[in-house]
Amino acid sequence: MESYVSVAKVEHFREGKIRRYFVDGTEIGVVSWGGRFYAFGNRCPHRDFELHFGYVEGDCVHCPIHYANFDLASGRAMGGPPDIGDLPVYRTRVEGDDVQVSLTG
């Protein structure tokens, strides 16, 4: 069974601005993009850079250090260094005015 945790209010998000949260000891990035919320591991798998310092464009989150980019929905690496791995992604939902994230399921 999925367990969701509230991370912030919907009104705290600005389109495309990545916000960092810690859920059960896991550092995640959450962003509002195209009318949806996305959650993903906040550390670039290439050099462990914090992705909330990056940006979202073209349905991808971009790491500004070595130009890695990851699909928001799947976490799949779309470009960057050849040894880059995929980014973990997490389910999101809106309950009332809360943005919630599930690390399970």
C-alpha positions, 0 to 999 in steps of 0.5 A: 500500500502506498503511503503519501507524505505532505511536503508543501502547499500547492501555493508554495510552488512556482512553475518550473522552480525546483524545491528541495525536501527531505522525506523519511531521510530521502532528499527529493526535488519537487516541481510543478510543471505543465499543470502536474507535480513531479518528484525525483531524487535531488542528487544528480547520479553523475557527481551528486550535485543538488538538482534544486540548483538546476532548472526544468525545460522541455519536460526534463530536469537539467543539472547545470554542472555537466549538462545532464538532463533527465525526463521528469516522468520516468527519470531516464537520463536523456543526455549528459556524461556517458556514465550517467545513471537514471534518476529515481522518481516518486509518485505525487498527488494533491490532496486538498491544498497539500502536495504529497509524495510517496516513496513507495510503490 
